């Protein structure tokens, strides 16, 4: 029984201690609450005058966003200014091109006007040329008709004929015909003994006279100058002009035969120059011939071409 009483006392003591502790705790908590309330009441007038405490992170984000926005705005402004500058530059270039195009247009307009004027002048010139060409053709036709008439008269004065040769005079191995001018024979061999010196000299003189007048009528300058004196004609070599440079006299070759007085080689050379004058006339009138023909045969061919219009 004693033991139980001790246990009850111990139990009661523990309970009393527990109660004391809880009471103490409650009192402490109540005191803390009273102190916290007092502190809050004491701080409330100060807090009313202080700014509220803000979180710094949202402010940092907002500053960065504002800075980024400012930079973007500045970049856009710079781009706009650059675009404005480029547009202004392009407008200046466009204005320059317009002015240049305007100048070129004015220049082309002037050129077109000049071309039109030139076309009108050309048309007028062509009309004038056409009229003058017609007049020229008519004049050439009249001139050619006048030449033909003169050459016909010359043919009637100094006719060229082909005559047969007597066999007793010319052996069979020699040509049986020969050319004559005004009835006087001119053989292929001007040194032939079958024809007298006077006949050869006269026929060559007539031929020289015929060539001289024909060249004048046809307005063709002969290659060698001729001195027409009928049976005592002569011809001047074209080398005389070159020889005169060295102060040498001009060379004159005879166109007549006189045995014992005229050198045979000089006569041959002079007659060759006369034949070259005939060939020059034929070439200038586009008449075909053979170099081996008789000199009178070549002249007859020329007359046939000019007077009769023969092209054979």
C-alpha positions, 0 to 999 in steps of 0.5 A: 500500500505504501508503494502504491501511494508513492506511485500515485504521488509520483504520478500526481507530481508528473501531472502537476509538472506537465500542467505547469509546463503547459501553463508556462508555454501558454503564458509565453505564447501569449506574451510573444503574441502581445509583444508581436502585436505591440511591435506591429503597432509600433512599426505601422506609423514608420511603414506608412512613410516608407516605400514598399519593398519591391522584388528586384528581378522584375525591375531588372527584366523590365530594364533589359526589355526597355534597353532592348526596345530602345536599341531596336527603335534606334536601329529602326530609326537608323535604317529609316534614315539610311533608306531616306538617304538612298531614296534621295540619292536615287531621286537625284540619279533619276533626275539626272537620267531624266535630264540626260534623256531629255538632252538626248531626245532633243539631240535626236530630234535635231538629228531627225530634222537634219536627216529630213532636210537632207532627204529633201535636199537629196531628193531635190539633188536626185531630181536635178541629177536625173534632169542633168543625166537626161541632158547629158545622155542627150548631149552624148547622143548628139555628140556621138552622132556628130562624131559619126557624121565627121568620121563618115566624112573622113571616110569619104575623103580618105577611104580604106579599101582592100585591092587585089595585087597583080600576080606578075608583081607579087609572086604566089608566096606573097599576099595577093591583096593589100590595103589602100588609103585614098587609092594608095597602097600600104603593104604590110612590109613598108620596105617592099620594093613593089611600092615606090618611096613616094607611095609609101610616104604618102600612104603613111602620111594619109594614115597619120592624118587619119589617126590624128583627126580620128583621135580628135573626133573621138576625144582620145589623146594619142600616146605619141604626138604626131606631126602631120605633113602628108608625105613628110610626116613624123612622130615624137617618142613619148620618152622625149619628156623623160629625156628632156629632164636630162637636158637632151633633145626630143626624139623625132622619128620619120614617117616617110621612106626615102632611100639613102636619106632616112634610116630604115630602123628609124622609119620602123620605130616611127611606124611602130609608134603610129601603130600604137596610137591606132591600137590605143584608139581601139582599146579606148573604144573597146574594139577587139583586134589582132596585133598582126593586122595591117595598120589600115585594117585596124583603122577600118575595124575602128570605123566599122565599130563607131560608124556602122555600130559593128561589134564583129 
